[in-house]
């Protein structure tokens, strides 16, 4: 339905992790979308065709997406089940949507009985890892599995500079990082990442990785602090509006 309405949307979150071989069961669907003046009406039409309803706050408006908020939808499905779809267009530490779209991975989901294969645009692995660097503890094991899967699948192949730099920047398994530093001493010597420096010096890589994680989690908490205050204000206004409607009826 999204493609039928010419909507530029990228699959991210747990469903994208599954496609990259780092399985994460998720009942939700997370999409990165373009919030342009022409793009949002097409997205609204596609969601309306799916009978999607906004749940919680904020409302589905460009200004909230541009601020970095997620808009949450509920889509009715078979047997009374519902699918939750979260839509975002701005994320901390993640490039603008146009760049994400240029780096996307196109995947065809296998055809089910009575239907055709479904093409899906998926956020590039590098961008998905950046988007996963949140204050939530559960996201960090997933980052590790995502990059580990990439490294295990590609370490025996001919290595290009972009892939090696990604691994040096993002690997979170000490044994893999130490192996890569040994195999790529020149590129590792150019890295200023504390975990890479620790691996080069034979120091405790785990301590450097833990400090890196804590730094990112603190940065994410700081990023979300004003957005959470806005959400609380929106919830307060929604509750007050509900009380006013009740008292006047």
N, C-alpha and C positions, 0 to 999 in steps of 0.2 A: 504493500500500500504506500509506503514511504517513497519508493522509486516511481510508482505510478504517478505520483503528484510532483515528480521532479524535485524532490527535497534532497539537499545535500546533508547527509547525516552519517556519522561514524559510530560504529559499535565500539563501546569501551566497557570497562568494568568487568565483572565476573564472567559474563558470556564471552567477551573477547579473550580473557585469560584461558578459557577452555580451548579456543581455537589455536592458541599459541602453545598448547601442550602443558600448561600449568593449571590443571583442572581445579576449578572452584565452582561448586554448585551454587547457583543463584536463581532465585525466582524472579528477580527484577531484571529490567532491561535498561541499560544506561546508554544514552546517546549524546554525542557532541554534535551541535548543530550550528549552522550559520544564522546569525541574528539580524541579517540585513532587512531593509524595508520590503524587499521583494520576496525574501526567503521565508519569513515568518508567516505571511498569509498562506503560502503553499503548505507549510507545516501544519497550520491550524486546520486547513481543509482536510489534510490526510488524517489528522487526529479525530476530527469530527466524523469522518467516514468510518472510523473504528469505534465510534461512540465513547471516546475517551473523555473523562471528567477530571478536572483539576481537584486534587485533594491537598489539604493543608494549605500553607502559604509558602511562597508568594503567589500572586495571580500570574497568569500567562501573559506577560507583557515584556516588551523589548528592554525596558529600563532595568528590570530585575535580572534578566539574563546578562545584560551588559555589566551589571554590578558584580557578577560572579555567583549569583544564586542558582540553585537547581529548582526547576519547576516539576512538580510531581503529578503524574496522571495515573488514573486507574482505568483499565480497559477490560470490559466484560468478555469472558470467554465461554467455552463449553462447560456444561455441567455446573454452572454457577460459579466457577473459578474466575478470578480476576488476575490480570497481569499489571504489575506496577511498572511504569515507564518514567524514568527520571531524565530530564533534558537539561543540558548545560551548554553554554557557549564560551564561557571564560573560566579558566582554572589557574590556580597558582603554579607558577613555574612552567607553564605549558604555552607553547607558541600560539600565535593567532590561527584562527580556523583555516585560513587560506593555505598556510604552510602545512597544517595537519592534513588537509585534503590532498595536497600534492604528494605527501609521503604515504598515503593510505595503502593498505593491502586489500586487494579485491579477492574475495573468497566465494566459491560456489558451494552452498550447503547441499548435501545429497538430496535427491528427489525422494519424496515420500509417495506411497501408493496413491495413484490418482492425481499426482501433481508434478510439476516440473521442478528442476533444480532452482534454488533461490540464490541470486547473487547478493552478496553483502559487502559493504565497504567497512573495513575494520581499521581502527586507529593503529598506526605503525607501532611496533614493539617499543622503540625508543620513547615515543610519546606516551604510550600506555604506562611505562615505568615511571615517567615523570608525574603523570596524573595520579599514580598510586602512592606518591610520597605524602601521606596525610598524617594526621595526629592519631589515627586509629591503629592500635597494635596489630590488628588482624591483617592490615595491608602489607606489612613488612615481610612476613614469610612468603606472601604471594610475589613480591618483587624478587625475592631470592629465587623462587622457583622459576619465574619467568626468565631471568637472566641465565640461570643455570641451564635451563632447557636450550636456550640459544647457544650457549657455550658448548655444551655436550654435543649438540647437533652439528656444530660448525668448526670445532677445534682441529679436526683432521683435514678440513678443506683448505684450499688456497685462501690465505687471509688477506683481506683488503684493509686499508688503513682505517676506514670508517668503522668496520666491525670491531677491530682490535681496540680502537679508542672507546667505543661503547662498552666493551667488556671491562676495560681498565677503569672506566668511570662508574660502572654500575654493579659489577660482580660483588656478591655479598657472602659467598662461601669462601672462607679463608684458604682452604686447600686449593680451590680453583684459581683464586687470585694469585697465590704463591706460584702455582704452576705457570700461569700466564706471564708473570713477571720474569720468571726464569727463561721462558721461551721467547719473550719479546723484550730483551733488556734495553734496547735503544728507545723504544717507544715508552717503556715504563719509566725510564730516566727523565723523560719530558713531563711526566705527570706530577702535579702538585697535590694530588689527593692523599691525605694522611694515611689511609689504609694501604695505598700502593707504596708509599715511602716506608711504612712499617714492614711490608713484605720484602722490599729491597734490602732493608737493614736487618732482617731476621728478627724483628720485634713482634710483639703481640698484636696480630692483625685484628683479633676479635674486639679488643678494647677500642681500637680506632673506628671499627665499624659501628660499635655501640654508640660512640660519641657522635658519629655522623648521623645516625638515626635520631638521636635525641635532639640534635640541632635542627633537623628537618621537621620533626614533630613540633618543636617550639615555634618554628617559623610558620607552620600551618595554623597553630593555635592563634598566633598573632594576626595572621591573615583573616581568619574567620571571626575574630572578636567583634569587629564592627558589623559584620554581616549578621551575626547572631543577635546583636542588639536590634538590628532592623527587623529581623524575624519576630522577635519578642514584641516589638511595637506593632507589627502587623497582626499578630495573634491577639494582642490586647484590643486593637481597634475592631477586629472581627468579633470578639466576644462582646464588646460594648454595643456593636451594631445589632447583634443577635438579641441582647437584652432589651434594646430600644424597640426592636420589632415586636418582641413578645409583649412588652408593656403597652404598646399602642394597639394591639389586636383585641 
